[in-house]
Amino acid sequence: MPCVRGGCFDLDRVKTEIKAREEEMTAPDFWSRGDVARVVSKRVADLQKEVAQWEDFLVETDELAELEGMARSEDDEATMSEVAEKLDALEKQFSQMEFTTLFSGSFDAENAIVSFHAGQGGTEANDWTAMLMRMVMRFCEGKEWDVQILDESRGEEVGYKSLTLRVTGRYAYGYLKSEAGVHRLVRISPFDAEKMRHTTFALIEVLPELEDVDQVIEIKPEDLRVDTFMAGGHGGQSVNTTYSAVRIVHLPTKISVQCQNERSQLQNRETAMKILRAKLLAIKVQERAKEHSELRGEYQSADWGNQIRSYVLQPYQLVKDHRTNHETSDTRGVLDGDLEPFMEAYLRERLSKKT
């Protein structure tokens, strides 16, 4: 079991999951299950790739250790120099692979549902929400994950009042959960004729998309109010001519979710129910632990004093995470999706509090 500073990658556990998934794929009706078959087959491929990387790495490190021992015993300086070069290459490879050892949460390997909500500030806040959406999407593109817009409410001039994405990829939730919270922007607003500096806020909410959540979350039909309406935004020529969009309200908790960008009303309803179950599971975990939720964090309003991270573009360049104190002056890089250093700092901080 490869380990690094508090985290471990359990090869045996992953191999067991691969075997179980492969057995599932041998079912006669497996490939007729559409999206489910696609998700399962991609997960198996991702797991197999991950296991192969670790096994190859472990073989190489063992071989290098043997070579080093032989070189030392024979006082072979040329071979020792070769060992040093190979060790440097392995250390670089390990730094790319070790991220998976930092994932200790029960749902870290799952897909993610990511929602963006503009704070107060009208056009400026809507634009900041769009910038955050682009930042997260660029990060996902770098991971070669699939990203699908599930619901959106556009601003009157630019940007978004709110937006919800489904991110499909190995460890999507594990990576993206670090982005959950209020994000603060300080810049000279391009929408201000007087070129004044503005402070703007937006909220990112991140939830895991779970396949077996029905086993732990029971939702009674009488506790739901389901509304349908004409979809807007993406969806093709018929998007505004049929009542395909779905909004579901869970009456006991007043939680409201909606989806409008799937192909049909049935698909929109199924996706909205997935999001609702994930939100209810987050509440259940929070109540059970009697502390901040491990899934989404305590809900905070998108305004002053609640931010997890600040992005200052004027009068200087700085992005600083207030939970870990990790910071960088490369604001352009961060807004273009270079989030991994912030994610690593967040995950290490969480692991340090658990040990």
N, C-alpha and C positions, 0 to 999 in steps of 0.2 A: 504494500500500500504506500505509494509515494506521498510524502508529507512535506509541508513547508510552513514554518512559522504559524502554527495553529490550525492549518487546514490540511485535509487529506483527500486523495482521490482513490476510491475503493474499487480496484480493478475487478475483484471477484463479484461485487454487487452489480457492477455494470454488465459483466459477462452474463450474470444470471438474468438480468433484464433483457439482454439481447436474445438469449435462448427463448425466453417466454414470448417475446414479440415475434420471433421467427416461427414459433409454433402457431401463434395466432394467424400469421400470414399464410399458413398452409390450409386454412379452412376453405372449403369449396366456394363459398360465397364472398370471400374476403375482397377480391378486386371489384366486386359489384357494389361495394359500400362507399364508392365515390370519395368524398373528402376525407372520411375516416381512414380509408386505405392509403390515401396519399400521405396523410400526417404520420401514420404508423410506419410506413416504409421509409419516409424521410428520417424519422427518429432512429430507426435501426441503422440506416446508413451513417448518420451522425455519430452514433454510439460506436459503431465499428471503426470509424475513422479515428475517434478519440482513443479507443483501446489500442489500436495499431500504433499510434504515435507514442503512447507511453511504453508499450512493450519494446518498440524499436529503441527508444531512448534508454531504457533500462539495460538492454543488451549492449548498447554502445558504451554506457558508463562502466559496465562490468569488464568489457574488453579493454577499455582504456586503463582501468585500475590494474589489470594483469600486466599490460604493457609497461605501465609505470614501475611496477614492482620489479620486472625483469631489467628495465633500464637502470634502476637504482642499484640493483645487485651487481650489475656488470659495469657500473660507472660509465654508462654510454650517454655522453652529452648530446650527441646528434639526435638520439631517440628521445631524450628528455625534452629537447626543443620541439620535436614533433608532438609529443604528448601535451606540451603547454599550448600549442596552437589548437589542437583538437579539443582540449579542455575549454579554451575560450569560446570555441564554436558551440560546444555543448551548453555552456552557461547562457549564451545568447538564446539558444533553442529553448532552454528551460524557462527563461524569463518570459517567453511567449506562451508556454504551456501551463505555467504555475497558476495562472488566474483561476483555473477550474478548481484548484485545491482550496480556494478561499470561499467557495460556496458551501455554506453549512446549513442553509435553510431548507425546510422540507419541500418547498415549491420552487427552488432556484432553477431547476432544469426545465421548468415549464415555459410555454409561450406567455406572452404578456398582453394585457389590455392597458393602453396608455391614453389618458384623457388630459386635455389641456383646457384651462379655464382662464379667461382674461380677468384681471382685477379691475378696479375702478380706474377710469382714465380715458374711456372712449376709444378714439382712433389710435392713440398712442399705445394703449394696453392691447388692443386687437393686433396691432402690428408686432408687438413684443411676443404675443402668443404664437404668431406665425413664425417668428424667428426661432422660438424654442422648438416648434414642431419641425422646422427644417433641420435644426441642430440634431435632434434625436433621429430623424430619418437619415441624415448623412452618416451618423454612427451605425445605424442598422444596415445601410448599404455597404459599409466597410466590412461588416460581418457576413454579408451575403444572405441576410434574412429577408423573408417576405413581409411586406408591410401593406396593410389594407385599411383604407378609410372606412369606418363603420358609420360614423355620424358626424355632421358638421353644421355649424351655425356661423355663417360668414358675417364679418363686420360690414357696416353700411358703406364704408369707403375702402378700407383695406383689411387684410388679416382675418382673424377669427374671434368670435365671442367664445366659442367652445369647439372642440374637435376630439374625436375618439378614434384611435388606431388599434388594430390587432397586429401584433408583431409575432411572427412564427419563426422560431429558431431555437436551437439547443442553448439553454441558459439565458434565454431572452429576459425572463423575469429576474434572474440572479444579477444580471448586469444592470438592468434598467431601474430596479427598485431604489437604487441610490439617487435617482432623479426625482423621487416623490417629495413634494413640498413646494414652498413658495420661492420663486426666483425673482430677484430684484435687478432692474436695469437702470443705470444712470447714464444719460447721454444728452447731447444737444438734439432736440427733436427735429426731424425733417418736416414735421407738420406745423412747426411754430415759425411764423413769419419773423418774429423778433429773435430767433435763434437762441432761445433760453434753454437752460439745462433742465431736464425733466427726470423724475424718478417714477418708475413704473413697475407694476407687479403682475405676475401670472402664476397660476397654480398648476402643477403637474401631479396627477394621480396615477399610480401604477398598481395593477392587480394581476395575479397569475390567472391564466386561463386553464381550468382544471377539467379533465375528462371525467373523473369519477366523483365530482362534487355532489351529485345526486344522493350518494350513499351517506353523506353527513349533513346535508342541508335539505330539509323537507319544506316545500312551499305548498300551502293549501290554495286550491283554485279560488276559493272565496276571499282570499287575502289579496287578490290581484285586481287591478283595474287596467284593462287593455284598450288603448285608443289607437286608431289608424288614421293616417292623414297622407296627403300627397307629398311625395319626396321631393327634395330640391338638391341641387348640386350635381355630383357625378351620378351616372346611371344610364345614360343613353337617351334616345329620343322619347321613350315612353315614361321617363322618370317623373314628369310632372302631370301625367294624365291618368294615373292609377293610384289608388290608396294603398300603396305598398309599404310605406313607412309605418313603424310600430313604436308606440310609447307604452311602457309598462310601469305602473305605480304599485309598489308593495305597501299596502294600506297600513299595516301595523307599525312600520318604521318610517313611512313617508318617502322611502327611497324611490327615485324616478330614473329610469334608464330608457334610452331610445336608440333605434338603429334604422337607417334609411337607405343604405347603399348596397345591400344585398340584392339579388335578382328578383326575389319574390317576397310577398308579405310573410309567407311561412318561414323563409330563411331569415328574414329580419327578426321575426318573433323568436326563433331559436337562438340567434346571436344575442338578442336583448336578454333572454333568460339566462344565458351563460354569464353575462356581465352582472346581472342581478344576483345570481348565486354566488359569484366571486365576492361581491360586496357584502352579502349576508355572512359568508364565511369569515371575512375579515372582522366583522362585528363579533362573531362567535369566538374567534381566537382572542380578540381584545377582552371580551368579558371573562373568558376562562383564565387568561393570564393576569387580569386586573392591572394591566400596564399598557404602554403604547403598543398598538397592534404591530405584529411582526410582518404583516402583509402590506399595509398601506400607510402606517403612521397615523398619529392623531390628526384629525382634520383641522386645518388652520385656514383662516380667512386670508385672501391674497392681498395683504396690505402691510404697512410699515411694522417692523418689529418681529415678524414671523418668518422672515426669509431664511432658507437653508443655504443660499448661495447668492452672492452679489456679482454683477457684471458691470464694471465701471469703464465706460468708453470715453468719458470726458470728466475732469480735465486731465486724467492720466489713464493708462491702460492696465486693468487688473481684473482677474476673476478669482474670487476667494470663496471657499466653502467654509461656512461658519461652524459646521459640526466637527470638522477635522483640522481646520486652519490650513489646508492645502491651498496653494495659490499659484497663479502664473500670470505673466504680463502678455502672453500670447492669446489675446482675446479673439483674434480672427480664427486661430486654430481651433479654439474651443467651440465657437459658434459654427465652425465647419465640421463639427462632430468629433473632435479629439477629446473624448470624455474619459478614456480609460484610466489616466492617472487619478482623476477625482474618484472614479469608481473603486479603484484599488485602495486608495486612502480610506474610503468609507467602509469597505469590507474589512480591512485590517483593524480599523477602529472598533467595529462591532465584535470581531473575534477577540480582541484584547479585553473587552468588557465581559465576555463569557468565560474567560479563562482565569 
